[in-house]
Amino acid sequence: MKLATLRTADGTRAVRLDGERLVDLGYADLGELFAQADWQDRAATASGTTYPAEGADFAPVVPNPSKVVCVGHNYTNHIKEMGRDLPDFPTLFPKFADTLLGANDDIVKPAETDALDWEVELAVVIGSQVRRADEQQAADAIAGFTVMNDISVRDWQFRTIEWTQGKIWEATTPVGPYVVTPDEVGGVRPALEVRTVVDGQVVQQDDTGTLLFDPVFLVQYISTVITLRPGDIIATGTPAGVGNARDPKVFLLPGQSVVTEITGLGACANKVVGA
């Protein structure tokens, strides 16, 4: 299934893609849906109001997750371009609900930076509560996958050795358009092409099969630290090709378009605008 949170004139609605229509699932958003123990059956059998998929106004797939946990340094090529050693453990940092955008929303470049960068990421969406999950529990907790563009404010990110302040700028992180269940993309450890295109030029391209720490391991690892709840999001890291690692460095400017896409999941397609 492909599931989304749609903005409508009456508020957001959780929907399922059915051909060229989006079927209302009876919940305000996917976070509410995933909180139901039998969400898979409810999503598969719902037959409510429908909306056209073409031109849909997508909200973040989960508008208000209890947490967004991001992983840095998870593709070998990206680690090398950043001049780092391969990590023994995942590098984690948080985002917040206020950071998230819909898949086609404009990205407003903060006036405080001239170092706005792109990062395509496979994101894991949690479908059941887990703490200290074993491998099977971690696999079972994965509702599906979506696309995230972990927009980064590099000059603020590198003000200190901690990255968070460069990663949590309000309304800068597109996520969506769909949460795609694992059965549609080869399971809970999918090997999918990821890429970023800026103004028609491919700037990142890799395969999620090359992740150092795969989605199941990340659910295990993070759930050891903190309870993962339905609707929580794990961003699994970005491959080589970010603007900050280029010589000379290249950053996003108002008027540019940036598309982050993953085979089988869809794309976030955003325009950068001035503050």
Summary of the structure (lengths in Angstrom):
residues: 275
radius of gyration: 17.5
end to end distance: 36.9
largest distance: 52.9
contacts: 983
relative contact order: 0.21
helix: 20%
strand: 36%
